[in-house]
Amino acid sequence: MAAEKWVHTVTAQTPTNIAVIKYWGKRDEVRILPVNDSISVTLDPDHLCTVTTVAVSPAFDRDRMWLNGKEISLSGSRYQNCLREIRSRGGDVEDKEKGVKIEKKDWERLNLHIASHNNFPTAAGLASSAAGFACLVFSLAKLMNVEEDLSQLSAIARQGSGSACRSLFGGFVKWKMGSKEDGSDSVAVQLADEKHWDDLVIIIAVVSSRQKETSSTSGMRESVETSLLLQHRAKEVVPKRIVQMEEAIKNQDFASFTQLSCTDSNQFHAVCLDTSPPIFYMNDTSHRIISLVEKWNRSEGTPQVAYTFDAGPNAVLIARNRKVAVQLLQGLLYYFPPKSDTDMKSYVVGDNSILKEAGLEGAKSVENLQPPPEMKDKIGSQDQKGEVSYFICTRPGRGPVVLPDQTQALLDPVTGLPK
């Protein structure tokens, strides 16, 4: 290793994911091994992602990390486990131009700087820790020239946050619970890529972007200890649903996909209620959105929209195609209009070209919306301003990528400190 004071960096972008068959409950708290398999959809990183820059230099005196601009401690076991696992797999790295020469054995003593930024609220039930740990592991693997494939890397990301293992792939992803005690077979695999079922449009209603009262980690622990429904779900229900969901995705069978997504989401929240003390992740707004979707699906005769809620009140609504998504957005904005001075482009973010298709470019256009015919007088009146913070329109998306453009880096290439 040359003595020059070089800084070697890599920047990567990783998507978040939303589970349609839920992970809830660990059989091993330290290795983060789940009590059941789970399946998720990766969301388009253009709309929801984590960007992480990692840097190594002989000039760094300790490992340091900045999350969304604030320095945070790396002393927690989850960060330490990921760093230890990835360092032990580091390879030789050479960049003659910069004078960088790192041998495999050097990774144990070289210090790292890590800067990470989410383009969505952290810890609000939008799987920010999933994208974050996946991005940490993916970017470090690139920095250290690690040869493991994405499934093997997913087993490392899993030790930071369980659902992070699913963010290492795009499209539709399954996290296999595995059976080995060391967790080496508890990995993510891709079921289908993001182009496989590209009719789908996803609208997320951000009901609250506040941090939740009960974290997923403590909630899961309490459920495993006290909920009989969780035991039944893991043993009897989920294994069958996994097989059915894989089949529904393979065949683009939206009716089965919807039925499985909705019932699994509802059962997950039933497990939370069956926990002692009970955990409430959804709120009245969440329940009204479920009611709206259920009534619409019934009135149409065939499912048009699937819903799923993670550990938080935000609704993730999956529309079978763009036309349905436009109608869904019109219905949502009728029942949950923005406050009168709101700019529509900040109320519907992500792919907001859908506003034009829905004829909703100005705030006045929302006031002119008619109630969806099948919903009239069934959900409540149009007085729910402010119940939804904003909507995100997105779609199934790709897995992690390296960002070669230095302007997207979060660390200065000379000092290795945040820009």
N, C-alpha and C positions, 0 to 999 in steps of 0.2 A: 504493500500500500504506500503510494507516494506521500511525501510529507506536505505537499502543497495544500493551501487552504481552499480547496475547491468545494462547490456545493452541487450535488447531483439531485435533480428533482424529476418527479413524474406527477402529472395531473390526470385524474380520471373522473368520469361521470357515471353514476349508478342509479337505476330506477328504484322506485318503491313498488310494493306489490300489495294486493288485497286478496285475502283468503276467501275462497268460495266454499271450501270445506275446512272448518276452523281447526287451528292448533290451540288447545287450551288444557294445560296440565303437563307437568314434567314428571318423568319417573326417576330422573337424576338431576338434581338442582345444579350441581357443579359443572357437569359436562353439557348441560342443557339438552337432555334427551326427552323427547315427547312421549305421551301415553298413546298417541295415535298418529297415523299419516295425515297429511293435509295437502290441499291443492289450492293454488293461487293463480291470479291473472297479474302479469307485470304491467304497470301503467307507463304510458309514453313519457320517457324522461325529458322530452321537450317541455312538459307541463309540470311534472313532479319529479324531482331528482335531488341527489346529493352530489356536490362536486368536492373532491378532496385532492389537495396537493400534499405529497409527502417528499421530504428532503433528507438527505444524509450528508454529513460533512465531518471530517476530523476536528473541525473547529467547534462543533456543538458539545457542550459539557454535560447535557442530560437530555432525556427524552422530554419533549414538550408538545402540547396540543392546544389548538384554538378552535372552538366550535362557534360558528356564527359570530366571529370577531372577538369572542371572550376566551381568555385562557382557562382551561379546565384541568383538573387533576387526572393523571393517568394511573393513579395508584389502585384503582378498583380492579377486582380479580378478572372481570370480563375483558378489560383492555389488556391487562397483563397476560392473560391466557392467549389472546389473539397475537400479541407481539412475540411472545415466547415461541408459539407454534410456527409463525411465519419466519422468524429469525433462524430457527433450526433448519429451515428448508432453503435458505438463501443460497444463490449460486455465485459464480464469478461474474464480475461486471467490469467492463473496460470502456473508457471513452478517451481515446488518445488525444483528441482535440483539446479536451479540458484537463487532461492529465489525471483522469480518474482511473484508478486500478484498485478494485476491491476483490479480495479472495474470499472464498466461502467462509473460512474461519474468522474473518474480520467482522462479520455481522453481529457477533456476540458482544463486541466492545464498542462498535460505532453507535453514536446516538442519532435519534431521528427527530425531525420536526414535522408536525402534522397539522394542516389547517383544513377545516371542513365547513361547508356551508349548505344548508337545506333551503330550497326555494319555497318551502311551505312550513307551517307551524310545527315546532318540535313538541313531542309528547302530547299531542292533541287527538290521538287516535287515527293518525294518518301514516302510521308505520315509518316514522322518521328514524327510529333506531335500526330498523331493518335495512333501509337504504344506507344509513351511516356506517354500520359495521361491515356491510357488503363492500362499500366503497373503500373503507380502510384496508380490508384484506386484499381486494383486487388491486388497488394502487400500490400497496407494499409488495405484492407478488411481482408486479411489473418492475418496480424499482430494484428489487433484489434478484431479478432473473430466476424466479421460482418456476420449476418445470411442471408442477402438478397441474392436472386439468381442472376445469371449473367445478366439477362434482367434488373433487378432493379439496379444493379451496372452500367449497360450501361447508364442509365439515369444520373448517377453522372459523368461518364467519358465524356459524351456528353457536360457537362458544362465546360470542359477543352478544348476540340476540338471536333467539331461535329462528324467527321468521326471516332473518338476514340471509340464511342459506338460500332462500327462494329468490332473492334479488340478484343472484349471479347469472340468471338466465332471463331471456325475454319470453314473451308469449305466455304459455300455460305451463305451470311448473308443479311438480309433486315433490314434497319432502317425505322421504321414506323414513319411518320411525327407526327402522333397524332393530336388531336383537342383541348385538354384541354389547358387552358391558363397557368396553372402552369407547363406544360410540363411532367406531371407524366406518360402520355401514349406515349411519344415520346421516344421509346426504340428500341433496336436491338433484333432480333430473328433469330435463325438459320434456314435456309431453307433446307439445306442438309449438312452432314459432309464431311470432306476432302476425305473420301474413296468413296463417292457416284459416283464421276466422275474422277477416278484417271488416265485416259488416258492422260489428259491434261498436256502439258508442257508449261511453261511460260518463255519467254526470254525478259529481260528488256535491252533496249539500253540506257545507261546513256550518254545522249547527252551532258549534262552539269551538273556538280555537284556544280555549283556556286549557291549562294542564288538568288532567283528570284527578279526581279525589283518591281513587284506589289505583295504584300502578298495576300494569299487567302482571308484573313479577309477583307482587304480594297477593293479588287477586287469584292467580293460578294456584299459588301455594295453599291458600285457604280453601279453594274449591276441591283440590286433591284430598285435603285433610277431612273435609266435612260433607261433600256432596255425593250422595249415593247415585244421583242421576249421572254424574260425570263418569263413575265407574261403568254404569250400564252403557252410556254413550260410547266410551272408548272401546269396550269389549264387543258389544252387540251391534251398534248402529253404524258407527263410522266405517268399519271395514266394508260393509255392503255399499255404503254411499260412495266410497272412493272408486269402487269398480264401476258403479253407475255413472259417476261424474266423468271418469276417463272415457267411457263410451259416448256420453253426451258431447264431450268436446271433440272427440274423433269424428263423430257424425254430424257435427254442427246442429245438434238437436236442441233447439232453443227452449222448447216446452219442458223437456227433462232438466236442462240446465237451470231453468228458472225455479222449478219445483224443488230441486236439490239445494240450490243456493239459499232460497228463502227459508226452507224448513231447517237447514243447518244453522243459519244465522239465528233463527228464533230459538232453536234448541240450545245453542251456545249461551244466549241471554237467559234462558230458563235455568241453565246450570248456575249462572251467576246469582239468580234469585234463590236457587236451592242451596247456595253456600251460606254458611253461618259465620258471622252476620251476613245478611244478603248484600249483594253488590248491584248497584244500579248504574249502568253505563248509558242507557238510553234515557231520553226525557220526553216530555209531552210532544215536542216538535217531531222527534224521531217517530213517535207512535202515529202522529197525524200523517206523516209521509208514508208509513207502511199502509195505513188505511186508504190513502189516495191510490197507491199502486195496486193494492189488492182489488179495490172496486173497479179500477180501470181494466185490469186483466180479466176480471169476471165478465164485465160488460162486453168485452171484445170476443169472448169465447175462447180465444187462445192467448197464452201469455205474450205480452208485449215488452214488459220490463221486469227484470229481476232486481231484488234488493239484497244488500248484505251490510251488516254493521259490525265493525270490530269493537275493541274495548273502548268505546266512546260513543257520543250521540250522533256522529256524522253518518249520513246516509250515502252509501255507494250504490248508484242505480245504473244498471246495465241494460241499455235499450237494444232491441234486436237489430235495428238498422237506423240510418240517419233520419229517415222520415219520422219514425217513431220518436227519436230523440228530440226532434223539433217540437212535436206535439207535447212530449213530456216536459220540455223546458217551458213551453207556454202555460201548461197546467201548474207547474211549480211556481212560476212567477205570478200567476193569478192568485194563488193562495199565500205565497210568501214574497210579496213585492218589496222592492228596495225602499229605503226611506226617501222622501221626495227629492232631496238634493243630491242623490247618488248618481255618479257617472256609471252608465250601464257596463262600460268596459272594465270597471273595477268590481262590478257585482257579478259578472260572468267572466271568469278568467280562463287561461289555458287556450283551447281552440275557440276563441270567441267569434270566429266567422259564422258560427251557428246563429248568432244574434240577427244577422242580416236575413238568413233563411227563415227565421221565425218572425221577421218583421218587427224586431224589438230593439231598434238601435237607439231610440230616445226614451227617457223616463216616462214621457207622456204616453208612449205606445203601450206601456204596461197598464196604465189606467184604462185604456180602451179594450183590454182583453176581456173576452166573454168567458164565463165559467164553462169548463168542459161539460158537454151535455149530460154525460152519464154520472157526473159528480154533483150536479146541482143540489144544494141544500143538504149534502151528506157529510161534508168534511168540516164545515164551519164557514164563516164569512171571510171576506177579503180584508181582514183587519190585523193581519199578523206581521206587520212591518217590523223588521229587526230581529225576527226569530231565527232567520238564517243569515249568517255573517256574509257569505258569498257562495257562489257556485263555481265549480271547476269542471270544464268540459274536456274530456280526454278520450283515450282509446287504448287498446292493448299495445304494448310497446316493446322495444328491443332491450337487450341486456346491457351490461357495462361496456364502456369504451374508454380508451385513452384519448385525452384531448391534447393534440400536439401543439396547438396554438398557445404560445407563452402568455398572450394577453389574458387568457382564461385562468392562469395559475393564481393561486391565492397566497403563495409565498414568493418573496423577492429572490430571483435566481442568484443574486450575489451574496446577500446576507442570510438567506434562509429564514427570514422573519416575515410576519404577515405584511402584505403590501399596504 
